[in-house]
Amino acid sequence: VIYFDVDMGLVQNPIPYLTKGDADFVTTLEIRRCPEVYPSSDFQSVNWETIEPNTGVMHLRSTPQGIAFFRAWLERIVHHNAVNDQKMWDRKALGATYTGNCNWNQSDIPSRRKHPMSATYCFLSETLFQNGLLAILCSTKASYKDAWILNMFRHATRPINMTNPKVNSTGRFPVIVHANYCNGKSHELSVRGLWLLGDNYTDVDAEICRPYQVEHTFYNQLNWTSEVEQINHKRDYMYDAFVRNGSLIQGTYGLQVFAVDSSRRKRLIPDKDTFLELFGESFHLIKKVPSEVMAMVEEGPPLVSLKKPKGVRK
């Protein structure tokens, strides 16, 4: 069984992507903020057991384990009189095991069940199956757009079996855009070339539907190579500006602070006492640096801790 919410814009045929691997239950991720590093692009470091699903896209295989899992999930929804079905999607309570093989970079790894009747579940790439936050806000807001473009360029796709010469040879496309987390769903889909009912959004007469043409979508209009070149140029500029001997740097969303040494290596400042001893109250000098730039900086050994024993005052 394959299920879609009604507020979906299909950019490509989703079936080949939904049917990879052997998981009993396949769904999408719930993304609530624009990330610097996208989960599916950093696959090995993500704790998939803690990710919330977005059940706007689901693929349920008709296995005994999958059917039992789905029935138990529905029973939890009814028993708790739940308004939000996703909150009742508790993999521990439902006894489910994560597998990554619904994704292209994991599809050759077979699922492993905790026990013979344990269902397996998989999250689809949020780059290919984008919710409204990623597709609408993160792709247009200046502070997030660079990360979105780089992630799309590295991990999105060209349409399968696409030979249309009008499709950008360097283009990158999602598979589905889920128009949640936004107002004016039909408008946002129309802006991206995914609304086919003409100007009258309330008219559902199939005869006025325009034919879908992927070359007319927002994703085919971007000059991806030029966009990436501009981002790389900006990244190189930030590296030269911020990664200097004596600089204090921190990832945009990071907690750790690093000092840059004479070899332009970042060295972790291990604690607040060490920071105060070496740099005083100079917290205002810490520069927030995007993760892409932080990744360019070689990491040296952490600074020696100058933390004082408990009870010792300066």
N, C-alpha and C positions, 0 to 999 in steps of 0.2 A: 504494500500500500504506500502510495506517495501522496503527501498532503502539502498544500501551500495555503497560506493566508491570502485573502483577496487583494491585499495592497502590495502585490509583487510586480516588479517590472522585469521581464525575462530578456536578458541581453543575449544569451546564448541558449542552446538546447541544454537544459540542466540534467537530463537523464544520464549521459555518460559520466558525469561527475558524481551524481548521487549514488550510482551503483558500483562504485569502486569498492574493493575489499569485501569482507564477509560479516561485518557487524550486524547484529540483530536490529539495532535501533540507531539511526543516523539523524542528526539534527544540527542546528547552527549554534553559534556562540552568542551570548548576551554581552554586548560591548556597551558600556555606559559612559565612557570618556574616550577622547581621541588619544591613542597611544603613540609614544615615540617609537617603541619597538612592538611590532605586531606579533601576537602569540604564535600563530602558525608559522611565522618566519623564524622563530626562536624556539622551535618545537621541543628540543630536549630539556630546556630549562623551565618549562611551564608545568605547574602541578595541575594536571587536567582533572584530578579528582575534586578540585575546588571551584571549577568553572561553572557558571550558571548557564543553562541552555536557553536558547530562544526557539520555541517550538513553532515558529511561523513556517519552517520548512522541516518536514519529517519524512523519513523513509523507513518503514517497518517491514522487515523480512518475515515471511510466514514460516518461521521455525517454532518448534515447541517453546524454546526459551524466549523468543521475541513475543509470542502471543501471551505467555504467562506474565512477562514483564509489563506489557501494555495493560493487561487486565488488572494487575496489582496497582499500577499507577492510577487508572480510572477509579478503582475502589478507594484509594487514598483521597482523591479529589472529592468524591461523594461523601466519604466518612467525615472529612474535615470541613465539608460545606465550603470548599475553597473557591475564591473568586479567581485567583491566579494559579493556573495549572502548573506553571513552571516551579512554583514554590513547593509543590508536592512531588516534584521530580527529584527524589532523593535517592541517589545511587546506592547509598549504604542501606537504607531501609528497604530498597528494592533488590538488593543483592547483585548489582550489576558490576561488570568489569570493563575498564576502559581499554580500547584498542585504537590505534591511530590509522588503521589501514583504509579508511575512506578517503585519505589524502594521497596525492600523487607521489609524495616522497616517502610514503610508508605502505603503499598498496601491496607490496610483495611480502609483507610480514603477516603471517596468519594470526588470528585471534587466539588468545589463551583464556580459557574459562576458569574461574575459581573452583567450580565443581560442575558436573555434567549439566545441571539445569540452570546454571548462572548465565544470564543474558549478557551480551556485550554491547557497548555503545561507542559511538564515535562522533566527534565534532568536525564539521566541515570547515575548511579554511575561511576565515572572516574576510580575506582578500577577494575570494571568488564569490562568496555568499555574503554580501555586504548589507548590514542594516542601515537605517536612515541616518544614524549618527555618522558612520564612516562615509557613506556615499554622498551625503548632502552637506553636513557641517565640516567634517575633516578634510574633504576634498576641495573646499573653497575658502575656509578661514585661513588667513595668512600664517598664523602661528603653528598650524598643523599640516598645511598643504604639502610642505616639503617632504615630511615623513610619509604622507599618503602616496605621493608620486613615486618616491624611491621604492616603497614597498610594492606598489603596483608594477613598476618597471621590472622588479626582480622576481615577483611571484605570481602576477596575474598571467593571463593567457591570450593567445590569439584564438578566434573561433575554430573549433575542430572542423577539418575538411573544408576550410574556407579558401576558395580560389578567386574570390571577387577582387578584381584589380583596383577597385575603388577603396578597398580597406587598407588603411595605413600599414605599410610594411613593418614599421616599428611599433605599431599600436599595441596597447594592453587593455584587456577587457575583463570585467567581472563576469560572473555567470548570471547572478540575480541581484537586483536591488530591492530591498525590503523597505518600503516607504513608511517606516515607523519613526518615532522620535521627530516628527516634523508636522508642520501645519500645511494644508494645501497639498495633499498627496498627489492628486492628478496634475497639479501645476508642476510640482517637482519632477514627476516622471516625464511630463511634457518637455521641460527644459533639457532633459537628458535624452530626448528622442525616443522615449519608451511609452508614450501615451498616443494611441492610434485612433481615438474617436473624434478627431477634429477639434474645432474651437469650442463646441458646445459640450462641456464635460458631462452634462446630465443626459445627453441623448445616447441611448444604448442601441440604436438601430445598427445592426451589424453591417448593413449596406454602405454606411458612410465610413467604415474603418479604412484607414490607409494601410497599404501593405507595409510590413515591417522591413526596414532596411538598416542593417547594422552600420553601414557607412555613414548614415545620418545621425548616429548617436554622438553624444558628448565625448565619448571615449575615442572616437575616430578623429575628432577635430583637434585634439591636443597634439602638439609637436613634442612627442615624448623625449626624443633625443635632445632637443634644444632645452626642454625643461630640466632634464637631468644634468646637462652641461652647466646650466645656470646655478643649480643647487651645488654642484661640485665646486664651482668657482667661489660661491659664497662660503662653502665649508673650508676651502683652502685659505680664504681671507680670514675667517674666524680662527683657524689654527694659528696663523702667523700673528694675529692680533692678541690672542689670549694665552697661547702656550709659549710662555717666555720664562726665563730663569727668574725665580722668585714669585711667580704668579700663583694665585690661589684659585682653584677651579673646582666646580661641582656640576654633576649632570643635572639637566633641567629638572628632572623628577627624582634625583638621587639624594641620599642623606649623607653620604661620605664626602669629605673634603680632602683635596689633594694639594700638595705643594709641588710646583714644577722646578726641577733642578737644572743645573747648567747643561746637562745633556738632553734637555727637553723631555725628560721622563716625568710621569706623574707618580708621586710618592704619597701614600696614604698617611694622613695625620690621624693617629690612632685614637685620640681622646681629646676632650676639651682642655685638660690641664696642659697637654703638650702644645695645643694651639695657643693658649694664653702665654705660655713661657716663650714661645718662639715669635709670635706675631702680635701679642698684646690683644687689645680689643678691636682688632682690625677686621671684624666680621663683614663690614661694608665693602671690603676689597675682594670678597669672594665673587668670582664671575660664574654665572650660570651658562653652561656650555651644552649644546645639543648632544644627544647620545652618539650621533654619527661622528661628531668631532672628537668626543671622548674616546671613541673606539680607535681613532687614528693615533692616539698618544700612547707610546710605549710605557708600560708600567714597571717602575723600579721597586726595590724593597721598601716597605713602610718605614717611616721615620721611627727612631727609637722613642719609646714612650717615656715621658717625663711626669707621668701621673704620680701624684703624691699618695702615700699610704693614708688610709682613713685616720682621721684625728689629727693629721699634720696640717697646719695652716702656714700660709706664706708669711 
